[in-house]
Amino acid sequence: MKRKSRGMDRLIAFFIVGAMVLIILAILMGSYFLGFIGFLKVMGVEYESYWAIYLFLFFIFVFGFIAFFKGTRFFNEECQTE
C-alpha cells in the first residue's frame, strides 16, 4: 500500500488546525456578542438593530486596541531614538 505524500499530510493538518481556530474564535466572539446583548436587555437599553451593537462593539475593540498599544513602549515617543 502506497503512503500519501508529506505535503498532503501537512495540508490536511493545516486545514484541521485552521478550522479549529476559526471555530474557537467564532464561539468566543459569539458568546461575547450575545452576552453583551443580554446585558443590554437586563439594563433596559433599546437599540435599532443588531448591526448597531456589532458596530459599537467593533469600535470598542478598535479603540481599546489603540489605547492599549499607545501606552506601551512601541508607541511611546520618549523611547524612540533619533
ABEGO torsion letter per residue (X at the ends): XBBBBAAAAAAAAAAAAAAAAAAAAAAAAAAAAAAAAAAAAAAGBBBABAAAAAAAAAAAAAAAAAAAAAABAAABAAABBX
